[in-house]
Amino acid sequence: DHLMIQNLPVMIIAALAVILGVVFIVFYVANIRNEELDRSIFMLGIFSILAGFWKMCDMTAAPIIFSNSLVLSGVAIIAITMMVVPFLTFIRHQLHKEDSVTWTIATMLCNLNAMTLVILQLTGIADLRETLTASHIMIILAIIFVMVNVIREAGRTKFSSKMRLTIGCCLLCILGVIIDMAVYYYSGNTGSMIYCLLAFLIYAALMGLMSAKETRRLIVRGYQADHFENLAFHDTLTGLYNRAFYYEFLKTHNVYRENCFIVMMDVNDLKLCNDTLGHDCGDELLINSAQLIKEAFPIGECLRMGGDEFCVLLPESSEAECKLCLNTFDELLEKFNEVNSDTFPVSIAYGYANYIKKIDLDFSDTLRRADKMMYQMKIDMKTFEDQ
């Protein structure tokens, strides 16, 4: 009981390190599809978990809690040797040194050292206590390497709050390591090596929370940017794309191909509907028209160009597919007007054209040919109504 009480602070800190690591990893997985996510937070989570497992297995009360001493020794040596790698990877990402040869060499050396110590442990050549000095040297060298690079980076760039926190926590880690090393080599008591883990835990918590906060800020900003982009390229009444999207589409797609079709549409009698039944009814007419167009053209981009004008872009299509969609559209119109006989009837004229290199100087000529066909249909429909 006395030994358990003596090791209680170490157990609590080790457990907190593991919990903190799990939280970071869960946060990473929950936001993995978001491009704004700080990917290095996953490495910080791995580091924190390894640090926690190391102290859980290394404390003097561990054999009482866990019966298999061989497993304890194996987990401890793997954790203490491997945790330097995710630590370096995290800092490397924070300093934007992904392409640095120096950091690549340092990470490779840490990996090599970790593998060597694990092999020595598994083969029985050396146990945890015999390789602990090598692990300590690796940790000290890693911290010094990070500290030198952080200070160098701070001299080149703006001394940000993250940089100040990194420097402060690195100093805290170095202090914790020095105290622990002094205690170990003076008394041989590893069970009291709590300062290094505590320093690392504070560092992981502060840096992790800062990275998570920054990630959430970027994610929110990304959502806002998507929202504003959505507003910029969509018609607020019908939900279809708008004229701004049309011009953006011309910039980002190759429309100068003969399999690129455009369908121009015009809603008949919108002014009459507005004047006789009110603008709410006119809005309903436009909304119904948009829904019918979208349903008839699942293969294209449907737009409201403004007022009573609609458009469908078919960048990868054929005349047969275009006519098939228009036939479907006619059937949907007829069915809608039959079912909704008590509302203002939906009547839409349309025309289509595909880009033809020999006669179209640009895509505007293609649009004008579709427009011309649409207005001819509009005249024919008006003549038919007057008869």
Stockholm file with secondary structure:
# STOCKHOLM 1.0

chainA/1-387         DHLMIQNLPVMIIAALAVILGVVFIVFYVANIRNEELDRSIFMLGIFSILAGFWKMCDMTAAPIIFSNSLVLSGVAIIAITMMVVPFLTFIRHQLHKEDSVTWTIATMLCNLNAMTLVILQLTGIADLRETLTASHIMIILAIIFVMVNVIREAGRTKFSSKMRLTIGCCLLCILGVIIDMAVYYYSGNTGSMIYCLLAFLIYAALMGLMSAKETRRLIVRGYQADHFENLAFHDTLTGLYNRAFYYEFLKTHNVYRENCFIVMMDVNDLKLCNDTLGHDCGDELLINSAQLIKEAFPIGECLRMGGDEFCVLLPESSEAECKLCLNTFDELLEKFNEVNSDTFPVSIAYGYANYIKKIDLDFSDTLRRADKMMYQMKIDMKTFEDQ
#=GR chainA/1-387 SS CHHHHHHHHHHHHHHHHHHHHHHHHHHHHHTTTCTTCCTHHHHHHHHHHHHHHHHHHHSTTHHHHCSCHHHHHHHHHHHHHHTHHHHHHHHHHHTTCTTCHHHHHHHHHHHHHHHHHHHHHHHTSSCHHHHHHHHHHHHHHHHHHHHHHHHHHHHHSCCCHHHHHHHHHHHHHHHHHHHHHHHHHHHCCGGGCCHHHHHHHHHHHHHHHHHHHHHHHHHHHHHHHHHHHHHHHBCTTTCSBCHHHHHHHHHHSCCCSTTCEEEEEEETTHHHHHHHHCHHHHHHHHHHHHHHHHHHCTTSEEEEEETTEEEEEESSCCHHHHHHHHHHHHHHHHHHHHHTTTSCCCCEEEEEEECCTTTCSSHHHHHHHHHHHHHHHHHHHHHHHHC
#=GC SS_cons         CHHHHHHHHHHHHHHHHHHHHHHHHHHHHHTTTCTTCCTHHHHHHHHHHHHHHHHHHHSTTHHHHCSCHHHHHHHHHHHHHHTHHHHHHHHHHHTTCTTCHHHHHHHHHHHHHHHHHHHHHHHTSSCHHHHHHHHHHHHHHHHHHHHHHHHHHHHHSCCCHHHHHHHHHHHHHHHHHHHHHHHHHHHCCGGGCCHHHHHHHHHHHHHHHHHHHHHHHHHHHHHHHHHHHHHHHBCTTTCSBCHHHHHHHHHHSCCCSTTCEEEEEEETTHHHHHHHHCHHHHHHHHHHHHHHHHHHCTTSEEEEEETTEEEEEESSCCHHHHHHHHHHHHHHHHHHHHHTTTSCCCCEEEEEEECCTTTCSSHHHHHHHHHHHHHHHHHHHHHHHHC
//
